[in-house]
Amino acid sequence: MKLSLMAARSRNGVIGNGAEIPWRAKGEQLLFKAITYNQWLLVGRKTFESMGALPNRKYAVVSRSDFASADDNVMVFSSIEKALQELATLTDHVIIAGGGEVYKSLIGRVDTLHLSMIDIDAEGDILFPEIPDSFQLVFEQEFESNFNYCYQIWQKR
């Protein structure tokens, strides 16, 4: 099963401030919507609760609490490992979509990183982990917006 990771981060590595994303870069969320359309997303509970279930996606939500969902497109797991084991029987591709703890746990195991680098230094308490040396930048495109950003694709060597 292929694992991809998708995130938006500021120049100083911030990806969140509590449950909020500390910017709204016009157009950047369209990248997320396009790449995740009809895909399985693996997310932590807090991230899922802040983003909600987007249409035409399926979710594997990791939660240490008694979180439950009545949505047929949402499965809840008590650990990342249990989620990955089940997902391997359902799909050949999963996109890791947050939050900080899930990114930190899985960044070394993914094949591809889809990163939007937002051109600001943001205040926040959730940071994106260091990109391992095993990754190589293979694509980038600059976008002008209310907050300029650069979309990057990194592949594991």
URKAVEN-V767959 format. One record per helix or strand of 2 or more residues. SS is the DSSP state (H for helix, E for strand). FROM is the first residue (numbers start at 1). LEN is the number of residues. Records with the same first field share a line. If there is no record, write none. Layout:
# URKAVEN-V767959
SS = FROM-LEN + FROM-LEN
This chain:
# URKAVEN-V767959
E = 2-9 + 14-4 + 40-5 + 58-5 + 74-4 + 93-4 + 112-7 + 126-2 + 135-9 + 149-8
H = 28-9 + 45-7 + 80-8 + 100-7
